[in-house]
Amino acid sequence: MSTATSAATQRNRPATARRVAAAALAGGMTLVGVGLTAPAAHAAESDISFSNVVFNNGKPIVVGISAEVEAPLTYTVKSNVALDSWYVDAYRSSGSTRYMLSISSTQWSCRMSSAGGYTFRACDETVTIDPDGMPVGHGNHLVNSDAAAWKTLGMAIKKNGSYDTDLLSATVRLQRASRIQNANASPEPVAKGKQITVTGTVQRANWSQHRYDNYGGRLVKLQFKPSGSSTYSTVKSVTASSTGHLKTTATASQDGTWRWRYSGNTTTGASNSSGDYVDVS
């Protein structure tokens, strides 16, 4: 087999691994919703272990209501037995059912090394998360309570057909996307030294209802970027109304672009509004 062919086989392995692992986890038992009723995972065995698990470079994964989201995943598999396939994923539990986070993954590379009778595979993948499709979430879609820290597990399928499922210490936080709509600065143009009024509406994804809802009471920054600059600076902070509406005034001193910036919280991702350029005469 050529080196190029071998590399391609490595990249394609996890997509197959997920299908095989799902069958192994189910073990002839019933698939419940989009989760798997599976035997309990156990502590890592001495022949296989997973470590160095990092989703999305350690940052929360922010998901909206429809678009699939891709996030990097890195981890290491250590084994002294022959493996057919393996993967790492994040999950939440409901009773005996585990709901898996990603719908698929692409393995770009696994750098292999050996020491002390073990093979080490340092793997880089891209996982795909679908807020409205199998096998993520409950009832075939994410729900608002899924905006939380998800636990992780590793699955390895051995060449002899047996498998090892290990619960891991790493977590990954999933956040509901926010957005700021209808940003507007007026009047345009405006005389230097006069007041402009800046408005907008802050919203966040409602996964349970497949829509964006106004997000009231948020502290949002009004920012300004002078003409010719690439950097925004914060002018003031404004608290949105109970219905998510934003409104404030500022002094127009020079040409430039105004925008809103919401910094997010533990369950909600950060976002910027579109910019509105104001000509100052």
N, C-alpha and C positions, 0 to 999 in steps of 0.2 A: 504494500500500500504506500502511495506517495505521501510526502509530508503534508501537502495541501489537502489531500483527501482525509488524512487523519485529523487535521485541524477542524475540517468541516464536520466530521463525525462528532467531535467533542462539543462543538457549538450547538448541534442539534439535539444532544443527549437529553437535557432537562425537559423538553416538551414531551418526549417519550416517557421520561421518568415520572412526570406528573400523572400520565394516564395509567402507567403500571402501578405506581404507588397508590392511586385511588382504588384500583381493583384490589390491591393487597390489603389496604386499610379496611375496605368494605368486608372482605373475607367472606363473601356470600351473604352478608347481612344487608338490611334495607337501607337504601339511600334516603335520607330524611331532608326534605327541602333542598337546599344547596349545600348542606353539610354532610358529613359522613358519620354514621354511628360506628365508632371504631373502638377496638380494644384500647385500654389505657396505655399511654406511652410510659416508658420506664426510664430509669437512670441510664446514662450512657454505658454501654458494654465496653469491655477492654479492647475488643477487636475493631470497633468503629466509634468515632466521636466527631462532633462538629464544634468549631470554635471561630472566633474573630468575625462574628455575624454583624454586618452593618447594612441597614437599609437606607437608601437615599442619602448617603454620605452623613448619616447621623441626624438629618433634619426631618421634621414632620412631612408626611405626604399629604398634599392638599388636593381634594377631589371635588369636582362640581356635580352637576346633576345628570350629565349625559356623556361627555367626552371621556374616552379611555385615557388613563394616565400611566406613563411609563416611569419607572424609578430604578436606579442602579441598586444592585445587591452584591455584596462580597462576603465570602466566608471560606473557611478551610475545612476539608474533610480528611481525617486521619484514619487509616485502616491497615490491618495486617491480613485481610482476607480479600479475595477477588470480588469486585463490585460490578454489577451490570449497569446500575444507574443510581442517581441520588438527587436530592433537591433540598432546599430550605424554603420555608414559607412562614407567614404570620397567620395567626388564627385567634378567634374568640370562641368561647364555649357556652353552650346552653344545654345543661344536663349532660347527657352522654354524647351530644352532637358537637362537633367542631366545625366552625365555619371558616373556610380558608380565604385569605385576602386576595391573592392574585389568580387570574384566570389562565395565565400562561407565562412562560419565561423563555428567553433566548440566552443561551450560555455562550458568551463570546470567547472565553478561554479558561482553561484550568492549567496553571503552572505546576508541574509535578516535580517532587523531590523525594528522596528516601533517606531514612536514618533509623537506626536501632530496630530494623526489621519492619518498619512502618512505611507506608506510602502516604505522602502529604499532597493534597490537591488544593491549591489556592485558586478559588474560582471567582470569576467576574460574570455577572448576569445582568439582564434588564428584565424586570418583572412588569407585567401589565395588569392594571386594576381597572375594572369596569363598574361604575356605580349602579348600573342598571342591567346587569347580566350575570349569568352563571360564571363561576360558582361563588360569587362574592355576596355576602350579606344574607338577609333573611327574607323569604318570599321572593327570591331571585333579585334582590336589590339591597343596597345599603339602607339602613335606617339611622335616624339621628343619633341614637345611643351608640352607634359604632364610632362616633368621633371620640376616640379614647386611645389608650395605649394598648396595642395588640401584642400578645405573647408570640413566641416563635418556636418552631420545631424543625428538626432535620429528619429526613427519611432516606435510608439507603437500602437498595435492593441488591442482595448478594447473588453471585453467579449460581449458587445452588437453589435459588428461588425463595429462600427465607429473607426476612427483612428486619430492619432495626429502626424504630421510631424513638427519637430522643427529644424531650422537652428541654428547651434552652433558656438561658438567663436573659438573653437580649430581648428588647422590645422595640416596637416602632409605633409612633403616634400617627393616627389618621385624623385629618382636620377637614371640616366643611369649608368649601371655598367661600370667600366674600367678594363683593364687587361694589363699586360706587357708580351709580347711574346718573344721567342727566346733569353732569357737572357743567356749570355755566357761570361765567363772569361777565357782568354788564354794568354800565353801558360800554359799548365798543363803537368807535374809539371814545377815549375819555381825556379830559384836560388834566394836565399834571397837577398833583396836589388834591384832586377831587377823590371822592369815595367811590369805590366799586362794590357791588354786592355779588357775593359768590354763593351759589346754591348747589345742592346735590342730594342724593339719597343713598344711604348705605344699606346693603342687603347681604344675606348669606344663603347658602344652599340649604334647602329643606329636602333631605334625601328621602324622608318618609313619604312626602307628597309630590316629589319630582318637580320642584319649582324653586324659585328664589323668593324669599320673603323679606320685607323690610326689617331692619335690625336696629331697634330703638335703643337709646341710651348709650350709644358707643362714643368714646372719646376719639375724635378724628382730627388729624393735623391738616391745616391749610398751608400749602407750600407754594413757593414762587421760584421761577427760573428766569433770570434776566436774558434778554435777547443776546445771542452770541455765546451763551454759557451752556454747559451740559449738566450742570449741577443744580438740584433743587435745594432750597433751605426752608426751614419751617418758620412761618410768620406767626402763627398762633394755633392753639388747640381749641376745638369746638365740640361740645357734646350734642349728639344728634337728639332730636325730639323722640318722644315715645313711639312715634311711627317711623323713625329712621331718617327723617328729613333734616338736612343741614342748611344753615343760612347764617352768613356773617358779612361784615363789611371790612374793607381794608383800604389804605391810601394808595392811590396810583402814583408812583414816583418815576417809573421808567417802563419802556416797552418790555414785555415778557409774557411768560406762560404761567397760568395758575392751575393747580390741581389739588385734589384731596388725597390724603394718605391714611389708611387704617392699618395699624400695626398688628392686629389679630390678638388672639388669646389661646388658651390651651386647647380649645375645641374648634377654633376658627382660624383660617389662614389670613395672612396679610394681603392687602390689595391697594392699588393706586387707581384713581379715576383717569380718564383721558384728560389731556391738557387743553386749556382754552387760552389762546393767545389774545392779548389786549394791547392795542396800539395806543400809546400815550402821546398826546400832542402838546 
